[in-house]
Amino acid sequence: MRPQDAQNFRARMVRAQLHAVEGKGALALKEMDEEVLKHADLQPFAALDAAETYAVLGETDRAIEWLDRSMRKGDDRAAWLRIDPLLANVRQHPRFKQILNSMEFRWQQRIALAKQQ
């Protein structure tokens, strides 16, 4: 990474994920400050990054909250969420299953609508 990109929101989120995976929770949370989370809240994929980081850190409620945000912003990658290794800590949570069901329902609705056209 170039030095001038070090404060890029995406780069900081990736560093937060790396710190979380390495067991450096305090550093991960430091990277995901208010500004990084504001950025994550604007995009479905960045919201999923936050969910993954919180899941790895064992912060289940926050991970589910961010996963829900990701879904509500249009992320419908249910198949990926089922196997995403960073979400292993939250996969058995009842709300996780509800979110996947919602994603799959929306996907089925889009397919049915496309067939009608």
C-alpha positions in Angstrom: 0.0 0.0 0.0 1.2 3.5 -0.8 1.7 5.7 2.3 -0.8 8.2 1.0 -3.5 5.4 0.9 -3.0 4.5 4.6 -6.0 6.5 5.8 -8.3 5.3 3.0 -11.5 4.0 4.6 -11.3 0.7 2.7 -7.6 0.2 3.7 -8.4 0.9 7.3 -11.3 -1.6 7.3 -9.1 -4.3 5.8 -6.5 -3.6 8.5 -9.2 -3.9 11.2 -10.1 -7.3 9.8 -6.5 -8.3 9.8 -6.0 -7.2 13.4 -9.1 -9.1 14.4 -8.0 -12.3 12.7 -4.6 -11.9 14.4 -6.3 -11.6 17.8 -5.5 -7.9 18.2 -8.9 -6.8 19.1 -7.9 -3.4 20.5 -6.1 -2.5 17.3 -9.1 -3.7 15.2 -11.5 -1.5 17.1 -9.1 1.5 16.9 -9.1 1.2 13.1 -12.9 1.0 13.0 -13.4 4.4 14.4 -16.5 6.5 13.9 -15.4 7.8 10.5 -14.6 4.3 9.1 -18.0 3.0 10.4 -19.8 6.0 8.8 -18.2 5.0 5.5 -19.2 1.3 6.1 -22.7 2.4 6.7 -22.9 3.8 3.2 -22.2 0.6 1.3 -23.5 -2.9 1.6 -20.1 -4.6 1.0 -18.4 -2.3 3.5 -21.1 -3.0 6.0 -20.4 -6.7 5.6 -16.7 -6.0 6.3 -17.7 -4.4 9.6 -20.0 -7.4 10.4 -17.1 -9.8 9.7 -14.7 -7.9 11.9 -17.1 -7.8 14.8 -17.9 -11.5 14.3 -14.2 -12.4 14.5 -13.9 -10.3 17.6 -16.7 -12.2 19.2 -19.0 -9.2 19.3 -22.1 -11.1 18.1 -24.7 -8.5 18.6 -22.7 -5.9 16.7 -21.9 -8.4 13.9 -25.6 -9.2 13.5 -26.5 -5.5 13.5 -24.0 -4.8 10.7 -25.0 -7.9 8.8 -28.6 -6.6 8.9 -27.4 -3.2 7.6 -25.6 -4.9 4.8 -28.8 -6.8 3.8 -31.0 -3.7 4.0 -28.6 -1.9 1.7 -29.0 -4.5 -0.9 -26.4 -7.2 -0.2 -28.0 -10.5 -1.2 -25.0 -12.8 -1.2 -26.6 -15.4 1.0 -24.6 -18.2 -0.5 -21.4 -16.5 0.4 -22.6 -15.7 4.0 -23.2 -19.4 4.5 -19.6 -20.2 4.0 -17.8 -16.9 4.9 -15.1 -18.1 7.4 -15.1 -14.7 9.1 -18.8 -15.2 10.1 -18.3 -18.6 11.7 -18.9 -17.1 15.2 -22.4 -15.9 14.3 -23.7 -18.5 11.9 -25.8 -20.3 14.5 -27.5 -17.1 15.7 -31.2 -17.1 15.0 -31.1 -13.6 13.5 -28.3 -14.7 11.1 -30.7 -17.3 9.8 -33.5 -14.8 9.4 -31.2 -12.4 7.5 -30.3 -15.2 5.1 -33.9 -16.2 4.6 -34.7 -12.5 3.8 -31.9 -12.4 1.3 -33.0 -15.6 -0.4 -36.7 -14.5 -0.5 -35.7 -11.2 -2.2 -33.6 -13.1 -4.7 -36.5 -15.5 -5.5 -38.8 -12.5 -5.9 -36.5 -10.9 -8.4 -36.3 -14.1 -10.4 -40.1 -14.5 -10.4 -40.4 -10.8 -11.5 -37.9 -11.3 -14.3 -39.8 -14.4 -15.6 -43.0 -12.4 -15.7 -41.4 -9.7 -18.0 
